[in-house]
Structures are given as C-alpha cells and as structure tokens.
C-alpha cells in the first residue's frame, strides 16, 4: 500500500477531493488505512508540484460517510 494523500473535502458533485503526494493512475482503487475501498481515482488536477485528486466514491457510501473522511489519509 502506498499513501496517496489526505482528504480535504467532498465536492458539490459528490467527489472526494484530496491533496496528493504523487500522480496516480486514473481508475486506481483508493483505500482507507483500514483497507476499506472507498472509490477510484477520477481526475488529477492542479500544479505538477502539488497535485489534487478527485475520487469517485463507490455507490454504497453515503454523503455522511464521505464527510467523515475529512482529514483522513488514503492509500492506493
């Protein structure tokens, strides 16, 4: 497992936005530290030296579940 970054917030479209430590491959699975799969990498954006990632969450996660992820470290 490799640390992808830290969750910042949930966008108005329901995507998880995080500050990334590296550029992952699109559609890579994203996991919590407890190995729970929360979604897949949807997009990489922002400056090359400090990228941001949008993660498309899996349908079984509610908005409340997603908001609880704020500040959490996530992994690939």
C-alpha positions in Angstrom: 0.0 0.0 0.0 1.3 3.5 -0.9 0.0 6.7 0.8 -1.9 8.7 -1.8 -2.7 11.8 0.3 -5.1 13.5 2.7 -8.8 14.0 2.2 -9.7 17.8 2.1 -13.5 17.8 1.4 -16.4 16.4 -0.6 -17.2 18.4 -3.7 -20.7 19.6 -4.6 -20.8 16.8 -7.2 -20.1 14.2 -4.6 -16.4 13.5 -5.4 -13.8 13.2 -2.7 -11.1 15.8 -3.1 -7.7 15.2 -1.7 -4.2 16.6 -1.7 -2.0 14.1 -3.3 1.7 13.1 -2.7 2.1 11.7 -6.3 0.3 11.3 -9.6 -1.6 8.0 -9.5 -3.1 6.2 -12.5 -6.7 7.0 -13.3 -9.2 4.4 -12.1 -6.8 3.2 -9.3 -8.6 1.9 -6.2 -8.4 4.2 -3.2 -8.5 2.7 0.3 -8.6 3.9 3.9 -5.9 2.9 6.4 -8.3 0.0 7.5 -8.1 -1.3 3.9 -11.7 -0.3 3.1 -12.2 0.6 -0.6 -13.8 4.0 -0.9 -13.6 4.7 -4.6 -11.4 5.1 -7.6 -9.2 8.0 -8.9 -11.3 10.0 -11.3 -9.1 13.0 -12.1 -5.7 14.6 -11.3 -5.6 18.4 -11.4 -3.6 21.5 -10.1 0.1 22.2 -10.2 2.5 19.5 -11.0 4.5 20.0 -7.8 1.4 19.8 -5.6 -1.4 17.9 -7.3 -5.0 17.4 -6.2 -7.1 14.3 -6.9 -10.8 13.7 -7.3 -12.0 10.3 -6.3 -15.3 8.9 -7.5 -16.8 7.2 -4.4 -18.5 3.8 -4.6 -22.3 3.9 -4.5 -22.6 2.2 -1.1 -21.1 5.3 0.6 -23.5 8.0 1.9 -22.7 11.7 2.0 -22.3 11.4 5.8 -19.8 8.6 5.3 -17.8 10.7 2.9 -17.8 13.8 5.2 -16.3 11.6 8.0 -13.3 11.0 5.8 -12.1 14.7 6.0 -8.5 14.8 7.3 -8.0 11.0 6.8 -5.0 9.6 5.0 -5.9 7.4 2.0 -3.9 4.9 0.1 -3.5 3.1 -3.3 
